[in-house]
Amino acid sequence: MENNTKTESQDPAPLIDSIKSESERQIKEITEKAENEMAALEMNYKNYIDTFVNESSEKLKKEIFLEVGKLKHRAEIEKKKLHLKIIEEVIQKLITEALEELKSDENRYNEFLKKKIYQVLKEIKGSRIFLRISPEGMFLHSMIQETIKDSGYKGTADIIKDENIKTGGFIVDDFENNLSFNNCFERILFRNYDIIRKNAFDLIIESEKQKY
């Protein structure tokens, strides 16, 4: 059943904290490797150009230096593109690792679920909800029931497994008010990708500053 109205929680802190904890080391390692490759490429260009210049006329030397300037400019642009590509690859890798780390730590994952359930139930007005969770997460059924009870929600809550939920998190449906609260991992990350991406950029910029 499709719901026309979507209301979503906005707090990405638990996932972002997990991602930031490993990002600096990995970003530094990958960017250093990329810069070493760029430096080696530039050295090869320089050796070739130096040899060619030494064997050339003055007029040709000026033309060569002009082309070298253009080449360096293009190299800087390619370096920036490479950094962007690295950032995207690192973010995807960190997201996968952070999610696996969060799910493997039962205490942290339980706290994450409890916090999100409390947030959602504060906004629920209906007398009955359906909380959907992945099949592999059904072992948390009792904990989720207890959390719903502790939240003060007075209505009926059905906890059901949803084959379409592939990662962690959950979805709560309030059919009376045509509302759906999606707190699956992939949806949370989609909503907060710009924040996560900015954190990665900030770490790279900080890493660059420390070199000088």
N, C-alpha and C positions, 0 to 999 in steps of 0.2 A: 504493500500500500504506500502510495507516494504522499508526502506531506508538502504543502505549498509554502509553509512558513518555516524558516530555519533560524534558530537562535543558537549561538555558539559561544562557549567560554573563551576567554582571551588570554589566560595566564599560561605562558609557555615556559616559565622559570625552571621547572624540574628537568625538562629535556635540554634546555639551553645550558644549564649548569653542567649536565653530563657531557654535552658536546664540547664546551669550553675547556673542560678538565684535560682533554687530550689534544685539543686542536693546535696549541702553540708548538708543541714538539714536532708534530707531523708536518705542519705548514713550514716550519723552519727547515726541516730535513728535505722536503721536496723542493722548496724554492732554492736552497743552496745547490742542490743537484742541477736544477735548471740553469742557474747562473753559471755554474762550472762548465756546463755544456755550451752556453752562449760565449763564455770567455775563450773556450777552446776554438770555437768557430771563428771568433774575432781574431784570434792569434793566427789561425791559418790564413785568413784574409790578409792580415798585416804582412806576414812573411811573403806571401805571393806578390802583394802590391809593392813591398820594399824592393824585391828582386826586379820587378818589372820597371819600377821608377828609376833605379840605378842604371838601367840599360836604355832609357828613353831620352828624347830631346826635351829642352826647356818648355816648349809649347805643349808637348804631350804631357809633361809632368803637371802643368797647371790643369789640364783637362782631367787628368787622373785624380788629382786632389779634389777637384770639384765633384767627381763621381764618388770619391771616397766619402765626402760629406753627405751626399745623398744616401749612400749605403748605410752609414752610421745612423742616419735618421730613420731609415726603414728598419734597421736592426732594433732601435729603441721601441718602435711601434710593435714589432713582432714580440719583443720581450714583454711588453705590456699585455699583449694578447695571450702570451704564454702564461703570465701570472693569472689572468682571468680564468683560463682553462684549468690551471692547477687549483685555484680556489674552488671552482665548481666540483672538480673531482674529489678534493679533500672534504668538502662539505658532505657530499654523498657518502663518502667512506665513513666519516665521523658520525653521521646520522645513523647509519646501519649499526656501527659499533656501539653507539650510545643507547640505541633501542635495545640491543641484545644485552648490554650491561644492565640496563634498568630492569628488564624482564627477568634476568637471571638472579637479581638481588630481590628476594621475596619481600623483605621488609620495606625496601624503598618502593617497590612496585605497589605493595598494598597501601602505603601512605599516599602514593600518587593517585590511586583509584579512589581512596577515601576522600581526598581533597576535592577531586573533580566531581564526585557524586554529591558531596555537600553543596558545592557551587550550583550544580544543576537543580537539585531539589528545592533550593531557595526560590527558584523561578517557576516551579511547577504549580499550576493552579488546579489541574484536573484531579479527579478522585481515583483514577487508576493510571498506572504507568507500566510500560513494558521496557525493561532494561535488557538490551541485547549485548551479548559478549561472544567472543570467539569460542569454538568448541574446546580448544586447549586451555581456555581460561575458566571453564566451568568448575574446575576444582576450587575456585574461590567463591562458589555459590553461597556458602554459609557466612563468609566474611562480608560479602556484599549485602546479604540480608540484614546482618547485624548493623552495618553502616547505615542502611536505609532507616532502620528502626531508631538508631541514635540520632539521626538527623532531625527527627521530629515530624517526618512526613506521616500524615494520618490516613492516606489513601491505601489502595491495594497495589502491590508491586509484584509483577511477574518477571522473573529472571529467565531468559530464554537464550539458547545458543543460536548464533547466526553464522552460517557457513561463509557468508560474504565478507566477514571481518577476518582479515588475514593476519593482522598484526595485533598489538595490544590495545588496550583502551576499551571503550564501550559506546553504545548509542542508547539514548533514552527517548522513547516516544510517548507523547501526551496526545492521544487521538481526540480527546474531548475538545482540545483547543487547537488541534491541527499543528502541533509543535514537534520538532525533532531536535535533540541536542546531540551533536556528533562530537564525541571525544575520543575517537580512534586516533592512534598515533599518527597515521599518515595525514589525517585531516588537520590535526593540531600543527604538524610540521608545515603543511601547505599554507595555513593561515599565518604562520610566523616565519616563513622562509626568509623574508627580507631582513628580519631581526637577526636570524642566525647568520645570514650572509654578511651583514654589517659587522658582526662580531669577528668573523673570519678576516675581513678586510682590515679591521682595527689591529688584529694580532700581527698581520703581515706588515702593516705600516710601522708598528712598534718595533718589530724585528728589524726593519730596514734602518730605523733611527739608531738602534743600538750598535750598528756597524760603524757609525761615524762619530 
